[in-house]
Amino acid sequence: MAFKGVKIAMKCIVKLHWDAESRIWHTESDDVPGLVLESGSCDVLIERVRMAAPEMLELNCNYIGPIQLSFETIRIDNLELVS
């Protein structure tokens, strides 16, 4: 049920990938066109996404309104067993 005057937030998924070789987190999102960011810290990258996503949606989609961001972190580490 929708209430008059209540805006429903646009739901956006942002994936954060770890690149072990360069030791950098970087973004991927089908929901936020133009969102290309990177950082050495996952927490810093999330804050950068929070600041940039509304601007990217306004510039690339003409969307101004509430946004719900969901973050998925993807990190794969290859380990060698030592006996």
N, CA, C and O atoms as a MOPAC input file, in Angstrom:
PM7 MOZYME 1SCF
protein

 N      0.83800 1    -1.16200 1     0.00000 1
 C      0.00000 1     0.00000 1     0.00000 1
 C      0.89400 1     1.24000 1     0.00000 1
 O      1.81000 1     1.34400 1     0.81600 1
 N      0.63400 1     2.17100 1    -0.90400 1
 C      1.40200 1     3.40900 1    -0.98600 1
 C      0.64000 1     4.51800 1    -0.27300 1
 O     -0.58400 1     4.60700 1    -0.36500 1
 N      1.37800 1     5.35300 1     0.43200 1
 C      0.77700 1     6.47500 1     1.12800 1
 C      1.03200 1     7.74600 1     0.33400 1
 O      2.11400 1     7.92700 1    -0.22300 1
 N      0.05300 1     8.61200 1     0.28100 1
 C      0.16100 1     9.85800 1    -0.46500 1
 C      1.33400 1    10.67400 1     0.09400 1
 O      1.45300 1    10.87400 1     1.30300 1
 N      2.18800 1    11.13400 1    -0.81300 1
 C      3.31800 1    11.95500 1    -0.42300 1
 C      4.56200 1    11.18100 1    -0.01900 1
 O      5.60300 1    11.79000 1     0.22700 1
 N      4.48500 1     9.86100 1     0.05800 1
 C      5.64000 1     9.05300 1     0.44100 1
 C      6.33400 1     8.56500 1    -0.82500 1
 O      5.72600 1     7.89800 1    -1.66200 1
 N      7.61600 1     8.90600 1    -0.95500 1
 C      8.38000 1     8.46400 1    -2.11800 1
 C      9.06700 1     7.14900 1    -1.80200 1
 O      9.65700 1     6.98300 1    -0.73500 1
 N      8.98500 1     6.22400 1    -2.73400 1
 C      9.66100 1     4.94200 1    -2.58800 1
 C     11.08200 1     5.09700 1    -3.12800 1
 O     11.28100 1     5.62900 1    -4.22100 1
 N     12.05600 1     4.63700 1    -2.37100 1
 C     13.45800 1     4.77700 1    -2.74900 1
 C     13.81100 1     3.88100 1    -3.92500 1
 O     13.34600 1     2.74500 1    -4.02300 1
 N     14.65000 1     4.41700 1    -4.82400 1
 C     15.21000 1     3.60500 1    -5.90900 1
 C     16.22000 1     2.65400 1    -5.28000 1
 O     17.10500 1     3.08400 1    -4.54000 1
 N     16.09000 1     1.37000 1    -5.57200 1
 C     17.00000 1     0.36800 1    -5.01800 1
 C     18.16500 1     0.14300 1    -5.97800 1
 O     17.96300 1    -0.15200 1    -7.15600 1
 N     19.36600 1     0.28300 1    -5.46900 1
 C     20.56800 1     0.13000 1    -6.28100 1
 C     21.52300 1    -0.83500 1    -5.58300 1
 O     21.74900 1    -0.74700 1    -4.37600 1
 N     22.07000 1    -1.74500 1    -6.35800 1
 C     23.07500 1    -2.67800 1    -5.84800 1
 C     24.43700 1    -2.24500 1    -6.36800 1
 O     24.61800 1    -2.01300 1    -7.56300 1
 N     25.39000 1    -2.14000 1    -5.44900 1
 C     26.76300 1    -1.78900 1    -5.80400 1
 C     27.65500 1    -2.92800 1    -5.32800 1
 O     27.64400 1    -3.28500 1    -4.15000 1
 N     28.42200 1    -3.48900 1    -6.24400 1
 C     29.35700 1    -4.56500 1    -5.89300 1
 C     30.74500 1    -3.95500 1    -5.70900 1
 O     31.19900 1    -3.14400 1    -6.51700 1
 N     31.39700 1    -4.35900 1    -4.64100 1
 C     32.75600 1    -3.92400 1    -4.35000 1
 C     33.67600 1    -5.12500 1    -4.51300 1
 O     33.56000 1    -6.11400 1    -3.79000 1
 N     34.58500 1    -5.02600 1    -5.46400 1
 C     35.50300 1    -6.13500 1    -5.78500 1
 C     36.91000 1    -5.80900 1    -5.27500 1
 O     37.37800 1    -4.67600 1    -5.39200 1
 N     37.55800 1    -6.79800 1    -4.72100 1
 C     38.93700 1    -6.67800 1    -4.26800 1
 C     39.86400 1    -7.17900 1    -5.36300 1
 O     39.67800 1    -8.28200 1    -5.87600 1
 N     40.85700 1    -6.38300 1    -5.72500 1
 C     41.89200 1    -6.78700 1    -6.67200 1
 C     43.16400 1    -7.01700 1    -5.86000 1
 O     43.83500 1    -6.06700 1    -5.45600 1
 N     43.48400 1    -8.28000 1    -5.62600 1
 C     44.61800 1    -8.62500 1    -4.76100 1
 C     45.95000 1    -8.15200 1    -5.33600 1
 O     46.85200 1    -7.77200 1    -4.59000 1
 N     46.07200 1    -8.17500 1    -6.66000 1
 C     47.34000 1    -7.77700 1    -7.28100 1
 C     47.63900 1    -6.29900 1    -7.05700 1
 O     48.75900 1    -5.93300 1    -6.70000 1
 N     46.63600 1    -5.45200 1    -7.26500 1
 C     46.84700 1    -4.01600 1    -7.08500 1
 C     46.48700 1    -3.54600 1    -5.67700 1
 O     46.74400 1    -2.39700 1    -5.31700 1
 N     45.88800 1    -4.44500 1    -4.87600 1
 C     45.48800 1    -4.15400 1    -3.50600 1
 C     44.51500 1    -2.96900 1    -3.43900 1
 O     44.66000 1    -2.06100 1    -2.62000 1
 N     43.52300 1    -3.01600 1    -4.33000 1
 C     42.52900 1    -1.94500 1    -4.46000 1
 C     41.12400 1    -2.53700 1    -4.51700 1
 O     40.91100 1    -3.56800 1    -5.15600 1
 N     40.16500 1    -1.89400 1    -3.85400 1
 C     38.75300 1    -2.18300 1    -4.00900 1
 C     38.23200 1    -1.31600 1    -5.13700 1
 O     38.61800 1    -0.15300 1    -5.25600 1
 N     37.34200 1    -1.87700 1    -5.98400 1
 C     36.72900 1    -1.06900 1    -7.04700 1
 C     35.24700 1    -1.41800 1    -7.16200 1
 O     34.80800 1    -2.47500 1    -6.70800 1
 N     34.48700 1    -0.51500 1    -7.77300 1
 C     33.02900 1    -0.65600 1    -7.83200 1
 C     32.55700 1    -1.23900 1    -9.15400 1
 O     33.23300 1    -1.16800 1   -10.18000 1
 N     31.35000 1    -1.82700 1    -9.08100 1
 C     30.61800 1    -2.29600 1   -10.26000 1
 C     29.13600 1    -2.15400 1    -9.92800 1
 O     28.69100 1    -2.58500 1    -8.86400 1
 N     28.36600 1    -1.54300 1   -10.84600 1
 C     26.93200 1    -1.42100 1   -10.60300 1
 C     26.18800 1    -1.26100 1   -11.91700 1
 O     26.48300 1    -0.35900 1   -12.70100 1
 N     25.22100 1    -2.14000 1   -12.15400 1
 C     24.33800 1    -1.99200 1   -13.30400 1
 C     23.26300 1    -0.94700 1   -13.01200 1
 O     22.63300 1    -0.42800 1   -13.93300 1
 N     23.05600 1    -0.64000 1   -11.74700 1
 C     21.98200 1     0.26500 1   -11.34200 1
 C     22.40000 1     1.73200 1   -11.30300 1
 O     21.54800 1     2.61900 1   -11.35900 1
 N     23.70200 1     1.99300 1   -11.20800 1
 C     24.20500 1     3.37100 1   -11.12800 1
 C     25.19000 1     3.59300 1   -12.28200 1
 O     26.39200 1     3.38900 1   -12.11500 1
 N     24.68600 1     4.01000 1   -13.45000 1
 C     25.56500 1     4.22700 1   -14.60500 1
 C     26.63900 1     5.27200 1   -14.30800 1
 O     26.36400 1     6.31200 1   -13.71000 1
 N     27.85900 1     4.98000 1   -14.73400 1
 C     28.95500 1     5.92300 1   -14.57500 1
 C     29.67400 1     5.83900 1   -13.24700 1
 O     30.62600 1     6.58400 1   -13.01700 1
 N     29.24400 1     4.95300 1   -12.36800 1
 C     29.87900 1     4.83700 1   -11.05400 1
 C     31.14800 1     4.00500 1   -11.18200 1
 O     31.09100 1     2.77500 1   -11.21800 1
 N     32.28000 1     4.67200 1   -11.24900 1
 C     33.57800 1     4.00600 1   -11.36900 1
 C     34.49100 1     4.62100 1   -10.30600 1
 O     35.02000 1     5.71900 1   -10.47800 1
 N     34.65900 1     3.89200 1    -9.21500 1
 C     35.47000 1     4.38200 1    -8.09700 1
 C     36.39400 1     3.27800 1    -7.61700 1
 O     36.14900 1     2.09600 1    -7.85500 1
 N     37.46400 1     3.68100 1    -6.93400 1
 C     38.35800 1     2.70300 1    -6.32100 1
 C     38.98600 1     3.29500 1    -5.07800 1
 O     39.06700 1     4.51400 1    -4.92200 1
 N     39.43400 1     2.40500 1    -4.18700 1
 C     40.07600 1     2.82900 1    -2.94900 1
 C     40.82100 1     1.64900 1    -2.35300 1
 O     40.50300 1     0.49500 1    -2.64200 1
 N     41.79000 1     1.93100 1    -1.54000 1
 C     42.50700 1     0.88800 1    -0.82200 1
 C     41.74200 1     0.37600 1     0.39000 1
 O     42.11400 1    -0.63700 1     0.98200 1
 N     40.67100 1     1.07700 1     0.75800 1
 C     39.87100 1     0.71100 1     1.92300 1
 C     38.41800 1     0.50700 1     1.51500 1
 O     37.83100 1     1.34500 1     0.83000 1
 N     37.84600 1    -0.61100 1     1.94100 1
 C     36.44400 1    -0.90600 1     1.63900 1
 C     35.52700 1     0.13600 1     2.28900 1
 O     34.57900 1     0.60100 1     1.65600 1
 N     35.80000 1     0.50400 1     3.53600 1
 C     34.96800 1     1.48800 1     4.23400 1
 C     35.02100 1     2.86000 1     3.55600 1
 O     33.99800 1     3.53300 1     3.43000 1
 N     36.18600 1     3.26200 1     3.13100 1
 C     36.32400 1     4.54400 1     2.43100 1
 C     35.57600 1     4.48900 1     1.10900 1
 O     34.92800 1     5.46100 1     0.72300 1
 N     35.66000 1     3.36400 1     0.41300 1
 C     34.96800 1     3.22900 1    -0.86300 1
 C     33.45500 1     3.31300 1    -0.67900 1
 O     32.77500 1     3.93600 1    -1.49500 1
 N     32.92100 1     2.71000 1     0.35600 1
 C     31.48900 1     2.79700 1     0.62400 1
 C     31.08000 1     4.24900 1     0.83400 1
 O     30.05000 1     4.67800 1     0.31300 1
 N     31.85600 1     5.00200 1     1.57900 1
 C     31.52900 1     6.42100 1     1.79000 1
 C     31.60400 1     7.21100 1     0.48600 1
 O     30.78700 1     8.10200 1     0.25300 1
 N     32.56600 1     6.89400 1    -0.35400 1
 C     32.67100 1     7.58000 1    -1.65600 1
 C     31.46800 1     7.25700 1    -2.53200 1
 O     30.95400 1     8.13100 1    -3.22900 1
 N     31.01500 1     5.99700 1    -2.49900 1
 C     29.82400 1     5.60200 1    -3.26700 1
 C     28.60600 1     6.36200 1    -2.75500 1
 O     27.79800 1     6.84500 1    -3.54800 1
 N     28.46900 1     6.47100 1    -1.43200 1
 C     27.33100 1     7.18100 1    -0.84000 1
 C     27.28500 1     8.64100 1    -1.30500 1
 O     26.20300 1     9.20700 1    -1.46200 1
 N     28.43000 1     9.23700 1    -1.51800 1
 C     28.48100 1    10.62300 1    -1.98000 1
 C     28.25600 1    10.72700 1    -3.49400 1
 O     27.60500 1    11.66400 1    -3.95700 1
 N     28.78700 1     9.77600 1    -4.26400 1
 C     28.75800 1     9.87300 1    -5.73000 1
 C     27.48400 1     9.33100 1    -6.36900 1
 O     27.06000 1     9.83700 1    -7.40800 1
 N     26.86500 1     8.31300 1    -5.77200 1
 C     25.70800 1     7.66500 1    -6.40600 1
 C     24.55800 1     8.62600 1    -6.71200 1
 O     24.03000 1     8.59200 1    -7.82300 1
 N     24.14700 1     9.48300 1    -5.76700 1
 C     23.06200 1    10.41400 1    -6.10400 1
 C     23.40300 1    11.32500 1    -7.27800 1
 O     22.55400 1    11.60400 1    -8.12400 1
 N     24.64300 1    11.78300 1    -7.32400 1
 C     25.07100 1    12.65500 1    -8.43200 1
 C     25.07100 1    11.89400 1    -9.76000 1
 O     24.62500 1    12.42500 1   -10.77700 1
 N     25.56400 1    10.66200 1    -9.75600 1
 C     25.58600 1     9.85700 1   -10.98200 1
 C     24.17100 1     9.57800 1   -11.48900 1
 O     23.91500 1     9.63100 1   -12.69200 1
 N     23.25700 1     9.28200 1   -10.56700 1
 C     21.87300 1     9.01500 1   -10.96600 1
 C     21.20100 1    10.27200 1   -11.51100 1
 O     20.39700 1    10.20000 1   -12.44000 1
 N     21.53200 1    11.41400 1   -10.93400 1
 C     20.96100 1    12.66600 1   -11.44900 1
 C     21.52700 1    12.98900 1   -12.83000 1
 O     20.77600 1    13.32900 1   -13.74400 1
 N     22.84300 1    12.88300 1   -12.98500 1
 C     23.48700 1    13.22700 1   -14.25600 1
 C     23.13600 1    12.25300 1   -15.38500 1
 O     22.88000 1    12.67300 1   -16.51300 1
 N     23.12400 1    10.95700 1   -15.07800 1
 C     22.97600 1     9.95300 1   -16.13400 1
 C     21.55500 1     9.43300 1   -16.32700 1
 O     21.24500 1     8.85000 1   -17.36600 1
 N     20.68700 1     9.64100 1   -15.33100 1
 C     19.32200 1     9.09800 1   -15.41300 1
 C     18.24200 1    10.14300 1   -15.13700 1
 O     17.05100 1     9.83400 1   -15.16200 1
 N     18.66300 1    11.37200 1   -14.87500 1
 C     17.71600 1    12.43200 1   -14.49300 1
 C     16.86000 1    12.02800 1   -13.29900 1
 O     15.69400 1    12.41100 1   -13.21400 1
 N     17.42800 1    11.26400 1   -12.38300 1
 C     16.69100 1    10.80700 1   -11.19600 1
 C     17.09400 1    11.65300 1    -9.99900 1
 O     18.27600 1    11.77700 1    -9.67800 1
 N     16.09900 1    12.23000 1    -9.34600 1
 C     16.31200 1    12.94000 1    -8.09300 1
 C     15.28500 1    12.38200 1    -7.11100 1
 O     14.08000 1    12.54200 1    -7.31000 1
 N     15.74300 1    11.75000 1    -6.08800 1
 C     14.83800 1    11.17500 1    -5.10400 1
 C     15.59600 1    10.28700 1    -4.14900 1
 O     16.82300 1    10.21200 1    -4.20100 1
 N     14.87400 1     9.61700 1    -3.28300 1
 C     15.53300 1     8.74400 1    -2.30700 1
 C     16.16700 1     7.52400 1    -2.98400 1
 O     15.66800 1     7.01200 1    -3.98700 1
 N     17.25900 1     7.08800 1    -2.41100 1
 C     18.01000 1     5.94800 1    -2.95300 1
 C     18.29000 1     4.97200 1    -1.82100 1
 O     18.66200 1     5.38000 1    -0.72100 1
 N     18.11300 1     3.69200 1    -2.08800 1
 C     18.51300 1     2.64500 1    -1.14400 1
 C     19.69400 1     1.90800 1    -1.76600 1
 O     19.54600 1     1.25200 1    -2.79700 1
 N     20.86100 1     2.01400 1    -1.14400 1
 C     22.06200 1     1.34500 1    -1.64000 1
 C     22.27800 1     0.04000 1    -0.89600 1
 O     22.26400 1     0.00300 1     0.33400 1
 N     22.47800 1    -1.03000 1    -1.65300 1
 C     22.86800 1    -2.32100 1    -1.09500 1
 C     24.27500 1    -2.61200 1    -1.59000 1
 O     24.55400 1    -2.51900 1    -2.78500 1
 N     25.16300 1    -2.96500 1    -0.66100 1
 C     26.55100 1    -3.23600 1    -1.00700 1
 C     26.83100 1    -4.72900 1    -0.91200 1
 O     26.45900 1    -5.38400 1     0.06100 1
 N     27.49100 1    -5.25400 1    -1.93300 1
 C     27.95700 1    -6.63900 1    -1.93900 1
 C     29.47000 1    -6.60200 1    -2.07300 1
 O     29.99100 1    -6.04700 1    -3.04100 1
 N     30.17400 1    -7.18100 1    -1.12400 1
 C     31.63200 1    -7.22500 1    -1.22500 1
 C     32.05500 1    -8.58600 1    -1.74400 1
 O     31.53900 1    -9.62400 1    -1.33000 1
 N     33.00100 1    -8.55200 1    -2.65500 1
 C     33.52000 1    -9.77400 1    -3.26700 1
 C     35.03800 1    -9.74800 1    -3.12200 1
 O     35.72300 1    -8.90600 1    -3.70100 1
 N     35.53900 1   -10.68700 1    -2.34000 1
 C     36.98400 1   -10.77900 1    -2.12900 1
 C     37.37900 1   -12.22800 1    -2.19300 1
 O     36.84100 1   -13.06800 1    -1.47100 1
 N     38.31400 1   -12.51300 1    -3.05400 1
 C     38.82900 1   -13.87400 1    -3.20200 1
 C     40.31500 1   -13.83000 1    -2.88400 1
 O     41.06700 1   -13.07100 1    -3.49500 1
 N     40.73500 1   -14.65300 1    -1.91700 1
 C     42.13900 1   -14.76200 1    -1.55700 1
 C     42.61700 1   -16.16800 1    -1.89000 1
 O     41.96600 1   -17.15300 1    -1.54100 1
 N     43.73800 1   -16.25300 1    -2.55600 1
 C     44.35700 1   -17.55200 1    -2.84800 1
 C     45.47800 1   -17.77200 1    -1.83300 1
 O     46.41900 1   -16.98300 1    -1.74700 1
 N     45.36300 1   -18.84200 1    -1.07700 1
 C     46.31500 1   -19.12500 1    -0.02400 1
 C     47.08400 1   -20.39100 1    -0.35100 1
 O     46.56100 1   -21.32000 1    -0.96700 1
 N     48.33800 1   -20.40400 1     0.07700 1
 C     49.14800 1   -21.60700 1    -0.07500 1
 C     49.30600 1   -22.25600 1     1.29300 1
 O     49.62000 1   -21.59200 1     2.28100 1
 N     49.08800 1   -23.54400 1     1.32900 1
 C     49.23600 1   -24.28100 1     2.58600 1
 C     50.70400 1   -24.55400 1     2.84400 1
 O     51.45200 1   -24.94100 1     1.94600 1
 N     51.09400 1   -24.35000 1     4.06300 1
 C     52.47600 1   -24.61100 1     4.47600 1
 C     52.44400 1   -25.78000 1     5.43800 1
 O     51.73300 1   -25.75900 1     6.44300 1
 N     53.23700 1   -26.81700 1     5.11200 1
 C     53.22200 1   -27.98700 1     6.00600 1
 C     54.47400 1   -28.06400 1     6.83300 1
 O     54.62700 1   -28.98400 1     7.63600 1

